[in-house]
Amino acid sequence: NAGVMQNPRHLVRRRGQEARLRCSPMKGHSHVYWYRQLPEEGLKFMVYLQKENIIDESGMPKERFSAEFPKEGPSILRIQQVVRGDSAAYFCASSDLVRSGAFFGQGTRLTVV
Amino acid sequence: GQNIDQPTEMTATEGAIVQINCTYQTSGFNGLFWYQQHAGEAPTFLSYNVLDGLEEKGRFSSFLSRSKGYSYLLLKELQMKDSASYLCAVLTTDSWGKLQFGAGTQVVVTP
């Protein structure tokens, strides 16, 4: 009865490096959402994906950020050339229906030093 | 755009009742969620309202008034473990399932 699995839980990167965050949705869920939570702030939507498709990326920064959800394997959120402002908790959520609400993973806490 | 407002912090005593209000302005409303989030952890689902009225689930209840753009989460018989952030989130019909979150209300339960 695994829930939404994210790894790593904690990730430290130096400025300019790349960060890769992984998310495996709950079994049977085909909708994946990524959210970012800055310290003392609420969650902000980044991107919504289905298998092999990006449906809505309206919350993604225009540069350095990309996401994918391949046919096989987890969804990946990739941040290139990280900067200090990218330090945040990144949460993945999955659902079985578009409007059924979402279950969240434990998050990846990215620290850029 | 959408505005979702909730108080920043509330303090209450163990055993008491606390009501967390959430107001929203949105088009194409399709439901309101409440999540609980302990520090450093994932948000966990508490409730979902799409029709007006009160939904009760144990010590937690959630109310919705669509005409007023208003919801509240009621926590009864507060326990120390209820100290957490409570997030109000709105779903809209054109949002493909993405949630718009308020900034969260930090509830502090004191002995």
Interface residues (C-beta under 8 A of the other chain):
Chain A: V4 H31 Y33 Y35 E41 G42 L43 K44 F45 Y48 I55 D56 G59 F91 S95 L97 V98 R99 S100 G101 A102 F103 F104 G105 Q106 G107 R109
Chain B: N30 G31 F33 Y35 G40 E41 A42 P43 T44 F45 Y48 L87 A89 L91 S95 W96 G97 K98 L99 Q100 F101 G102 A103 G104
